[in-house]
Amino acid sequence: MTPPADIFQGMEKDQYFSKIDLSKSYWQIPVRRHSDNGVCDDGLSLRFLRMPFGMMNSGGTLTRAVKKLLCGMDNVVNYIDDLLIHTETLEAHVKTLSELFGRLQEANFTVRPVKCLLGSRTVDFLGHRLG
């Protein structure tokens, strides 16, 4: 995971920002069918179909999935399930958003619209105001 202080390097010239929040991000990661993740309670055997929050490898698994999704997108950074898009021009911003939403759809990730901000000149991200 990228340290928060390193996330903001190289954004000095950027004029447009968007913030995307992945909805229930851990639950968007499917668990392998034959995974030994069962829980027994009163004789019932239960198996997770989606990755639960709090399991030992959940954070790392989510981070790897998001990094893989963003591979090659130099002007998109993430901190866990929060994505920040930063560009110098509006044209580049729209193009990046289009590519990102295409990748999110292809990977079956969903976003929480009420926590998203698109095409803004300023944005608050990880306690910092950018723009």
trRosetta pair geometry for C-beta under 8 A, 3 or more apart (Angstrom, degrees):
i j d omega theta_ij theta_ji phi_ij phi_ji
1 59 7.9 -41 -50 159 134 106
1 63 5.4 -86 -77 -130 89 145
1 79 7.4 71 -173 -142 106 61
1 80 7.2 9 -133 -64 130 66
2 6 5.4 -121 -179 81 95 115
2 7 5.6 113 122 -75 125 82
2 77 6.9 -76 63 -165 158 108
2 78 7.8 119 29 72 118 58
2 79 7.1 -97 68 -93 94 74
3 6 4.8 83 65 7 86 106
3 7 7.5 -138 95 -24 47 82
4 7 5.6 -41 -155 6 39 120
4 79 6.3 34 -96 -110 81 142
4 126 4.9 -173 -146 173 119 149
5 8 7.3 -67 -172 28 34 100
6 9 5.8 -36 -164 0 52 119
7 77 5.0 141 -155 149 92 149
7 79 6.4 -38 -83 -58 154 108
7 84 7.3 83 169 42 121 141
7 125 7.8 -123 122 128 138 122
7 126 6.9 93 57 19 150 155
8 11 5.5 -80 -168 25 62 128
8 128 6.4 -51 -76 104 146 166
8 130 7.0 -157 -130 -92 109 119
11 14 4.7 -46 -165 16 74 128
11 86 5.0 -32 -129 158 110 159
11 130 6.4 -33 136 -149 141 129
13 88 5.4 -7 127 -103 100 109
14 17 6.9 85 138 -67 120 86
14 75 7.7 151 -108 -149 129 112
14 86 4.2 5 -164 172 163 100
14 87 6.0 113 -141 71 98 11
14 88 5.6 -96 -111 -75 49 54
14 130 7.5 -2 85 166 118 119
14 131 7.9 -72 104 -93 87 63
15 87 7.4 -45 50 98 71 59
15 88 5.8 59 10 -159 96 41
15 89 7.2 43 48 -79 120 27
15 90 7.9 -61 95 -50 114 69
15 121 6.5 -31 174 -133 70 79
15 131 7.4 77 -155 -135 36 82
16 85 8.0 -28 119 116 87 93
16 86 7.3 155 84 -150 56 43
16 87 5.1 -18 64 64 104 87
16 88 7.6 23 20 105 90 6
16 89 7.2 -21 6 112 127 15
16 90 5.7 131 -63 -92 154 56
16 92 7.9 155 51 73 130 87
16 93 4.1 -58 108 -72 144 150
16 119 5.9 -28 -163 -145 111 56
16 120 7.3 132 -157 67 60 33
16 121 6.9 -45 -101 -96 51 49
17 84 6.8 -25 -160 -167 98 89
17 85 6.7 147 -158 81 45 64
17 86 5.4 -2 -104 -101 79 73
17 117 7.6 15 114 107 88 110
17 119 7.9 117 67 -150 38 10
17 120 5.3 -42 70 71 86 84
17 121 7.3 76 22 -169 93 7
17 122 7.0 -8 39 -179 133 8
17 123 3.9 -123 118 -5 139 131
17 125 7.8 -127 -178 -27 135 129
17 130 5.8 125 -82 96 158 119
17 131 5.9 -100 -1 -65 132 114
18 84 7.4 157 81 -156 52 43
18 85 4.2 2 53 51 98 114
18 93 7.0 131 -18 -169 113 106
18 97 6.1 61 16 -90 167 113
18 116 7.3 7 180 -177 92 90
18 117 6.2 -170 -149 97 53 63
18 118 4.7 16 -125 -124 113 50
18 119 6.0 17 -75 -34 101 41
18 120 6.9 133 -87 16 49 83
18 123 7.4 -159 -86 -83 6 151
19 82 6.8 -17 -168 -171 94 96
19 83 7.1 150 -160 81 44 58
19 84 5.8 -11 -105 -103 71 68
19 85 7.7 -146 -66 22 29 77
19 115 7.8 -88 120 146 105 71
19 116 6.3 -175 93 -148 67 49
19 117 4.5 32 38 42 98 96
19 120 7.9 -17 0 26 92 127
19 123 5.3 160 -37 -164 114 132
19 124 8.0 -18 -55 67 159 54
19 125 6.1 -166 -103 -87 121 102
20 82 7.4 151 79 -162 52 47
20 83 4.1 -12 60 60 102 111
20 84 7.9 -158 24 -66 74 27
20 85 7.1 54 -10 -16 107 105
20 100 7.3 -169 -16 144 162 138
20 111 5.4 -66 -170 -129 96 136
20 116 5.3 14 -115 -120 52 105
21 81 6.6 53 -163 127 62 95
21 82 5.8 -17 -104 -108 70 71
21 83 7.7 -157 -69 23 26 78
21 111 6.2 112 73 -163 53 84
21 112 4.8 -41 94 49 109 103
21 115 3.8 -19 25 105 149 123
21 116 6.0 -135 18 -67 83 70
22 25 4.0 71 105 -89 121 101
22 28 6.7 -97 171 12 116 152
22 66 7.5 -112 -33 -99 154 119
22 81 4.0 -107 47 -170 109 101
22 82 7.7 -123 10 -68 82 30
22 83 7.2 84 -36 -16 91 105
22 109 5.8 -54 -134 -176 110 115
22 110 7.3 104 -160 79 66 47
22 111 6.0 -69 -108 -106 39 63
22 112 7.4 54 125 -3 13 88
23 28 7.5 103 79 -54 69 126
23 110 4.6 -40 45 103 122 94
23 111 5.7 124 -19 -176 95 12
23 112 4.2 132 -86 -54 89 83
24 27 4.4 -21 148 38 109 120
24 28 6.5 130 99 -34 77 89
24 110 7.9 15 45 68 89 107
25 28 5.7 -57 -155 21 36 116
25 29 7.8 31 154 -20 63 97
25 62 5.8 75 138 -151 111 131
25 66 7.9 -4 -164 -64 128 122
25 80 7.3 137 77 151 163 85
25 81 3.6 -127 -45 -108 158 138
25 109 7.8 11 -126 -146 73 105
26 29 6.4 -57 -169 22 42 108
26 50 7.5 107 128 148 68 98
26 51 5.1 -114 177 100 79 97
26 52 6.6 23 143 168 129 15
26 53 4.6 155 37 -71 169 76
26 58 5.7 12 -137 -175 120 118
26 62 5.8 -63 -98 -75 65 134
27 50 4.4 41 -157 144 63 142
27 51 6.9 -150 -96 61 26 65
27 52 7.8 31 -85 -101 73 39
27 53 8.0 -41 -44 -34 79 89
28 50 7.2 42 -30 -154 10 120
28 108 6.9 178 -168 115 96 84
28 109 5.4 65 171 -119 151 67
28 110 6.8 -163 -101 24 129 78
29 50 6.6 114 69 -164 53 74
29 51 4.0 -1 78 7 109 129
29 61 6.0 120 169 132 162 113
29 62 6.0 -119 -35 -90 144 71
29 65 5.7 -145 -103 -33 114 165
30 49 6.9 -41 -144 162 77 67
30 50 6.2 -58 -107 -104 43 61
30 51 7.6 48 87 -23 3 85
31 35 5.1 -95 165 37 98 151
31 37 6.0 -66 -178 24 147 155
31 47 7.8 -155 97 161 137 88
31 48 5.0 74 4 106 160 96
31 49 6.1 -169 39 -175 102 16
31 50 6.3 -173 -10 -110 94 6
31 51 5.7 142 -64 -69 92 62
32 35 4.3 116 68 -42 88 102
35 47 7.6 139 77 -166 85 109
35 48 7.7 -46 89 65 128 93
37 47 6.0 97 75 -151 83 73
37 48 4.9 -56 117 30 132 106
37 55 7.7 -15 -144 -124 118 153
38 45 5.2 -7 -170 -173 133 90
38 46 6.2 144 -155 74 73 43
38 47 4.9 -40 -92 -85 78 77
39 45 7.7 151 73 -156 39 46
39 46 4.8 -22 59 63 89 101
39 47 7.8 173 15 -79 70 33
39 48 8.0 68 -9 -38 106 87
40 43 7.3 7 -171 -105 96 7
40 44 6.8 160 -151 78 54 49
40 45 5.5 -19 -97 -98 80 65
40 46 7.6 176 -82 18 30 76
41 44 5.4 -20 65 55 74 100
41 46 7.1 0 17 1 103 118
48 51 6.9 75 148 -105 136 23
48 52 5.5 -102 -121 -25 144 102
51 55 7.0 -116 -170 35 81 130
51 58 5.4 147 165 -126 113 90
51 61 6.1 -157 -128 96 157 140
51 62 7.1 -168 100 -61 151 91
52 55 5.4 96 73 -25 91 109
52 58 6.6 -85 86 -92 51 139
53 58 6.0 147 -132 154 32 161
54 58 6.4 37 38 20 23 152
55 58 4.4 111 56 -37 83 107
57 60 5.4 -65 -162 52 66 109
57 61 5.3 69 141 -30 90 108
58 61 5.8 -62 -145 38 25 111
58 62 6.3 22 161 -16 65 107
59 62 6.0 -58 -149 37 27 108
59 63 6.3 26 155 -18 64 110
59 80 7.5 -54 -147 -121 88 100
60 63 5.6 -54 -144 37 31 113
60 64 6.3 32 157 -19 65 105
61 64 5.9 -54 -148 35 29 110
61 65 6.5 29 154 -19 63 107
62 65 5.7 -57 -149 36 32 112
62 66 6.3 25 157 -14 67 107
62 80 6.9 26 115 -161 127 71
62 81 6.9 -44 167 -67 131 92
63 66 6.1 -59 -147 39 29 106
63 67 6.2 29 156 -19 65 109
63 80 7.0 -58 -84 -114 86 50
64 67 5.7 -55 -143 39 29 111
64 68 6.2 32 157 -21 64 107
65 68 5.8 -55 -150 35 28 112
65 69 6.5 31 151 -22 62 107
65 107 7.7 139 176 -177 99 136
66 69 5.4 -52 -149 34 34 117
66 70 6.3 18 157 -7 67 111
66 78 5.2 -114 149 104 132 169
66 80 7.8 113 13 171 162 24
66 81 7.1 -150 -78 -103 148 50
66 83 7.8 -152 -165 -78 120 101
67 70 6.0 -66 -144 47 29 101
67 71 6.8 61 150 -61 62 81
67 78 7.5 -134 -74 49 59 128
68 71 5.7 -18 -157 -24 34 117
69 103 5.5 128 -172 150 86 121
69 104 7.2 60 -173 -85 134 57
69 107 5.5 -48 -108 -31 114 166
69 109 7.1 19 -120 -15 158 147
70 73 4.9 -94 -168 47 71 115
70 76 5.2 -137 -145 99 114 117
70 77 7.9 105 178 -111 156 21
70 78 6.3 -161 -31 -13 158 120
70 83 7.6 -178 -85 -127 130 114
70 100 7.9 10 -109 -120 78 94
70 103 7.8 130 -82 120 42 158
73 76 4.2 -1 128 29 121 117
73 96 6.8 113 -157 -150 107 96
73 99 6.8 175 -104 111 117 126
73 100 6.7 88 -138 -83 159 90
73 103 7.9 -108 -42 1 140 160
75 85 6.4 54 128 -161 89 65
75 86 5.5 -131 -173 70 90 64
75 87 5.3 62 167 -79 154 76
75 92 7.3 47 44 150 168 116
75 96 5.7 -69 80 -115 116 153
76 83 6.0 -7 -172 -172 102 105
76 84 7.1 159 -154 81 52 47
76 85 5.2 -17 -101 -99 82 72
76 86 7.9 164 -87 20 36 68
76 96 6.6 173 -52 179 104 118
76 100 6.0 147 -94 -93 153 127
77 83 7.4 157 83 -155 38 56
77 84 5.1 -14 62 59 87 99
77 86 7.5 0 10 10 102 112
78 81 7.5 -13 -171 -125 114 9
78 82 6.4 152 -156 81 69 50
78 83 4.9 -29 -97 -99 91 65
78 84 7.2 174 -86 16 38 73
79 82 5.1 -10 61 60 83 103
79 84 7.8 31 1 -8 92 110
79 125 7.9 138 15 172 127 97
79 126 5.8 73 15 -73 166 125
82 125 7.1 163 146 -149 130 92
82 126 7.6 162 91 -55 148 86
83 100 7.3 150 153 -166 151 139
84 123 7.2 157 -137 112 102 147
84 125 5.1 40 -92 -132 135 158
84 130 8.0 83 -165 24 134 157
85 93 6.7 111 136 -146 117 79
85 96 5.5 155 -159 120 122 128
85 97 6.3 84 166 -76 174 77
85 100 6.6 -101 -84 -25 130 160
86 130 7.2 -67 -107 150 125 150
87 90 7.8 141 96 -85 122 16
87 92 4.1 -170 -171 101 137 109
87 93 4.2 -160 48 -71 136 75
87 96 5.9 -177 -56 4 134 143
88 92 6.4 41 51 41 71 145
89 92 4.6 92 62 10 90 101
89 93 6.7 -147 98 -10 48 88
90 93 5.3 -54 -148 34 35 118
90 94 6.4 35 156 -19 68 102
90 119 7.1 45 -136 -144 90 107
91 94 6.1 -53 -149 34 29 107
91 95 6.5 27 153 -15 62 109
92 95 5.6 -58 -148 40 32 113
92 96 6.1 33 154 -20 67 108
93 96 5.8 -56 -147 37 28 110
93 97 6.3 28 155 -18 64 107
93 119 6.1 114 137 -108 140 78
94 97 5.8 -53 -146 37 30 111
94 98 6.3 34 154 -22 63 106
94 119 7.7 24 -73 -90 75 117
95 98 5.8 -55 -150 34 29 113
95 99 6.6 25 154 -14 63 106
96 99 5.8 -56 -149 39 32 108
96 100 6.1 31 154 -19 67 109
97 100 5.6 -56 -143 39 30 112
97 101 6.1 26 161 -15 67 107
97 118 6.8 66 -122 -146 148 108
97 119 7.8 -40 -46 -56 153 88
98 101 6.2 -56 -144 38 25 105
98 102 6.4 29 154 -20 60 108
99 102 5.6 -57 -152 36 30 115
99 103 6.4 28 154 -17 65 106
100 103 5.8 -57 -150 37 32 109
100 104 6.3 32 153 -20 66 106
101 104 5.5 -49 -142 37 35 114
101 105 6.2 36 156 -20 65 105
102 105 5.9 -56 -148 37 28 109
102 106 6.3 28 154 -19 64 109
103 106 5.6 -55 -145 37 31 112
103 107 6.2 17 160 -7 66 111
104 107 6.1 -67 -146 47 26 101
104 109 4.4 -88 -158 69 80 106
104 110 7.6 122 163 -85 111 20
104 111 6.8 2 179 -37 155 104
105 108 7.5 30 -177 -76 32 32
105 109 7.8 -81 -58 50 22 69
111 116 5.9 45 154 -61 127 133
112 115 4.5 30 98 27 111 110
112 116 6.9 165 86 -28 57 91
113 116 5.5 -60 -145 25 38 117
117 120 5.2 -13 154 -16 112 135
117 123 5.9 164 92 -119 139 104
120 123 5.2 122 80 -65 127 90
120 131 7.1 -67 125 -79 88 160
121 131 5.1 124 144 -169 58 132
122 129 6.2 2 -174 -177 109 94
122 130 6.6 165 -152 84 57 51
122 131 3.4 -151 -99 71 58 143
123 129 7.5 167 84 -151 33 54
123 130 5.3 -13 59 56 82 100
123 131 6.2 107 10 -23 65 125
124 127 7.4 7 -177 -112 94 11
124 128 7.1 162 -152 79 57 36
124 129 5.4 -29 -95 -95 73 68
124 130 7.8 168 -91 15 23 75
125 128 5.9 -29 69 62 68 86
125 130 6.1 -6 23 -2 110 121
